[in-house]
């Protein structure tokens, strides 16, 4: 089964509430699982922004990521789950100073493939560099392609590939 879904550039709260309605509101269970998957893909950038200082955001990321995750950074480096999570667990260099990335929004969600127990999602994450005290500029956009498996009723991301979107300063 293949299901393509494009969202508007700014997905509003009403859209997400309609999508997240469960069986009690007339949606089929598969639609509920799809809604959870879509919502998680929009939540991931927020969780990444907050994970270093918010244990709940870090836990949300850990709950979504499969223990055997393969993660490709935008620079091409491939890391494991523990290497990916390490940046949230260690204090930033220079006592909290230094350049970082703030993820400010996601657009262009596409569900590239969907089966009963797996999904492949593409989403563009928009970023801006920050010095940890203020946003500095240098916007970027990165395509994130994520492969999920459904295990024990929960989506788990097994593969996550990032690459700069052509024509943005992030590339």
C-alpha positions as CSV (number, residue, x, y, z in Angstrom):
1,X,0.0,0.0,0.0
2,X,1.3,3.5,-0.9
3,X,-0.1,6.6,0.7
4,X,1.2,10.1,-0.3
5,X,0.4,13.0,1.9
6,X,1.4,16.6,1.5
7,X,0.6,19.1,4.1
8,X,0.3,22.9,3.9
9,X,3.4,24.8,4.7
10,X,2.0,25.7,8.1
11,X,0.0,22.9,9.6
12,X,-2.4,24.4,12.0
13,X,-3.5,23.0,15.3
14,X,-7.0,22.3,14.0
15,X,-5.6,20.0,11.3
16,X,-3.5,18.1,13.8
17,X,-6.5,17.7,16.2
18,X,-8.6,16.3,13.3
19,X,-5.8,13.9,12.3
20,X,-5.2,12.7,15.9
21,X,-8.8,11.8,16.6
22,X,-9.0,8.2,17.7
23,X,-11.6,5.5,17.3
24,X,-13.9,7.2,19.8
25,X,-14.4,9.9,17.2
26,X,-15.1,7.5,14.3
27,X,-11.6,7.0,13.0
28,X,-10.3,3.6,12.2
29,X,-7.4,2.2,14.4
30,X,-5.1,2.4,11.4
31,X,-5.9,6.1,11.0
32,X,-5.1,6.5,14.7
33,X,-1.6,4.9,14.2
34,X,-1.1,7.1,11.2
35,X,-2.0,10.2,13.2
36,X,0.5,9.3,15.9
37,X,3.2,8.8,13.2
38,X,2.5,12.1,11.6
39,X,2.4,14.0,14.9
40,X,5.7,12.4,16.0
41,X,7.4,13.6,12.8
42,X,6.3,17.2,13.5
43,X,7.3,16.9,17.2
44,X,10.8,15.5,16.6
45,X,12.4,19.0,15.9
46,X,10.9,20.4,19.1
47,X,12.1,17.5,21.1
48,X,15.6,17.9,19.6
49,X,15.6,21.6,20.6
50,X,14.6,20.8,24.2
51,X,16.3,17.5,24.8
52,X,19.5,18.8,26.4
53,X,17.6,20.6,29.2
54,X,14.3,18.8,29.4
55,X,14.3,15.1,30.4
56,X,10.7,14.7,29.1
57,X,11.8,15.7,25.6
58,X,14.8,13.4,25.7
59,X,12.6,10.6,26.9
60,X,10.1,11.3,24.0
61,X,13.0,11.0,21.5
62,X,14.3,7.8,23.2
63,X,10.8,6.3,23.1
64,X,10.5,6.9,19.4
65,X,14.0,5.7,18.3
66,X,14.7,2.1,17.8
67,X,17.7,0.6,19.7
68,X,19.3,-0.3,16.4
69,X,18.8,3.2,14.8
70,X,21.1,4.2,12.0
71,X,21.3,8.0,11.8
72,X,22.9,10.0,9.0
73,X,23.8,13.6,10.0
74,X,23.4,16.3,7.3
75,X,27.2,16.3,7.0
76,X,27.2,12.6,5.9
77,X,28.4,11.1,9.2
78,X,26.6,7.9,10.1
79,X,26.1,7.3,13.9
80,X,24.4,4.9,16.2
81,X,21.5,5.7,18.6
82,X,23.9,6.3,21.5
83,X,26.1,8.6,19.4
84,X,23.1,10.5,18.3
85,X,21.7,10.9,21.9
86,X,25.2,11.8,23.3
87,X,24.9,15.5,22.2
88,X,21.8,15.9,24.4
89,X,23.4,14.3,27.5
90,X,26.7,16.2,27.5
91,X,27.0,19.9,28.3
92,X,27.8,22.0,25.2
93,X,31.5,23.1,24.8
94,X,32.7,26.4,26.2
95,X,30.3,26.5,29.2
96,X,27.2,26.6,27.0
97,X,28.5,28.9,24.4
98,X,29.1,28.0,20.8
99,X,27.1,27.7,17.6
100,X,24.2,25.4,17.6
101,X,21.1,24.8,15.4
102,X,17.6,25.7,16.3
103,X,14.8,23.8,14.5
104,X,12.0,26.3,13.9
105,X,9.5,24.4,11.8
106,X,8.7,21.5,9.5
107,X,7.0,21.4,6.2
108,X,6.4,19.2,3.2
109,X,5.5,16.0,5.1
110,X,5.2,13.1,2.7
111,X,4.3,9.5,3.6
112,X,6.4,7.7,1.0
113,X,5.4,4.2,1.9
114,X,3.1,2.6,4.4
115,X,2.4,-1.1,5.2
116,X,0.7,-2.7,8.1
117,X,3.9,-2.6,10.2
118,X,6.3,0.0,8.5
119,X,6.4,3.5,7.1
120,X,8.8,5.7,5.3
121,X,8.3,9.5,5.9
122,X,10.0,12.5,4.3
123,X,9.8,15.9,6.0
124,X,11.7,19.2,5.6
125,X,13.0,20.7,8.8
126,X,13.8,24.4,8.8
127,X,16.7,25.6,11.0
128,X,18.6,28.7,12.0
129,X,22.0,28.9,13.7
130,X,22.1,30.1,17.2
131,X,24.8,31.1,19.7
132,X,22.7,29.6,22.5
133,X,21.6,33.0,23.5
134,X,20.0,34.4,20.4
135,X,19.1,33.4,16.9
136,X,21.9,34.6,14.5
137,X,20.6,33.9,11.1
138,X,22.0,31.5,8.5
139,X,18.7,29.7,7.8
140,X,18.9,26.2,6.5
141,X,16.5,23.4,5.4
142,X,17.1,19.7,5.7
143,X,15.2,16.8,4.2
144,X,14.7,14.1,6.8
145,X,13.8,10.7,5.6
146,X,12.8,8.4,8.4
147,X,12.0,4.7,8.2
148,X,9.7,3.4,11.0
149,X,8.6,-0.1,12.2
150,X,5.5,-0.7,14.3
151,X,6.6,-2.8,17.3
152,X,4.2,-3.8,20.1
153,X,1.8,-1.1,18.8
154,X,4.4,1.7,18.9
155,X,6.2,3.4,16.0
156,X,10.0,3.1,16.2
157,X,12.4,5.0,13.9
158,X,15.0,2.5,12.6
159,X,16.7,4.7,10.0
160,X,17.0,8.5,9.8
161,X,18.8,10.2,6.9
162,X,19.3,14.0,6.8
163,X,20.6,16.0,3.9
164,X,20.6,19.7,3.1
165,X,17.8,20.9,0.8
166,X,19.4,22.3,-2.4
167,X,19.5,26.1,-2.6
168,X,19.4,26.8,1.1
169,X,22.2,28.3,3.1
170,X,22.4,25.1,5.1
171,X,23.6,23.2,2.1
